[in-house]
């Protein structure tokens, strides 16, 4: 039995952070050994909300930074294939064909699209954003993906893909698999400000590429219990950003429980709690730094990995489009025309 295909990825809008690591990257490292994994650098999706000339010019560096983060956390380019979405124009043809298999009201019912409009500070929804799930379907099905890792809030997007696959198969015969959503409890890591989830745009993120000095500075400035003015004042652990990070990154669970007990009793200061958090985060990031340095020392290697992956995926997608056109009968249109032209030419010369 052939290995199942998994597709996932990110928009190239900047470096990745600890929120990405606990939310998706850590799981991808595990899954890459169970599935044939494709990692899409989704720059066409980026255009739905970030499409200035400056945004596009930044993709080259952002894509390399993102893939470097992938490699640093343990993604193996020998078993996982990163590729650049915009460098595979055939996916746009698949997207065009899929647009006729789903209705506008069906897309408008997706709450995630309204959230994206709000988060990008747009007054109205661009046509491309409305069609975001259709392009996602093209991404998944262009490699005939079987599995898509998602959080519960994105289940509806995979269901759109399943509906499109069913509709295509109903109209033209069995061709596409109906991909399964691999649903996980995707944890949301609060930002260092304690007000919102970690985000580079909110300047509340610890990046996977941060050095020790940056980590120390960010952790020491983290918000804790706002009602705790001195170290001997009993503090609140629940919802406290520092302890949320301890739970996520500190593998010494006995130490975490001891800190929580003493914090509630007013027997430990914020400085000690933060210093031990720095140690825990450094234990996570140090192996990544070693791997990062290995790849950074080889000029042009990241670009080569991306371009090689893109070339590999493009050949797959070309075949998918060729087979789709044949399955739909589109390829036969020009074939019939050529035959009639040839018949006419023969009649004229005969």
Number of C-alpha atoms within 10 A of each C-alpha: 3 6 10 13 19 27 23 20 19 18 18 27 22 17 20 25 21 25 23 20 19 16 19 20 21 15 14 22 17 12 16 20 13 13 18 19 26 24 22 24 27 22 24 21 22 19 15 19 19 15 14 10 8 9 16 17 11 14 21 13 15 21 26 22 19 22 25 24 24 25 19 23 21 18 25 15 17 7 13 23 22 26 26 23 22 16 15 17 12 21 26 16 13 22 20 14 15 19 18 11 15 16 9 10 8 9 19 13 11 16 12 14 19 17 11 15 18 13 10 12 10 12 8 9 15 13 9 15 20 18 20 20 23 26 23 19 27 26 23 25 25 23 22 22 23 21 23 20 22 21 16 13 11 15 16 18 21 23 17 19 26 20 17 23 23 19 17 21 17 11 11 14 12 13 17 21 16 21 23 18 21 15 15 13 10 17 14 13 22 22 23 25 18 19 12 13 16 23 20 16 9 13 11 20 23 23 21 25 20 16 14 15 8 13 22 19 11 18 20 18 12 17 17 20 17 9 10 15 10 12 16 15 16 19 26 18 17 11 12 17 22 24 22 16 21 24 15 16 20 22 14 11 12 10 13 17 14 11 22 21 16 16 21 15 15 17 15 21 17 19 12 12 19 21 13 16 24 23 16 18 22 19 14 17 21 15 13 21 18 12 16 20 12 11 15 13 9 9 9 11 14 19 15 12 18 22 16 15 20 23 16 14 22 22 13 14 23 17 14 21 16 13 14 20 16 14 18 14 12 12 14 13 11 11 11 11 11 12 11 12 12 12 11 12 11 10 9 8 6 6
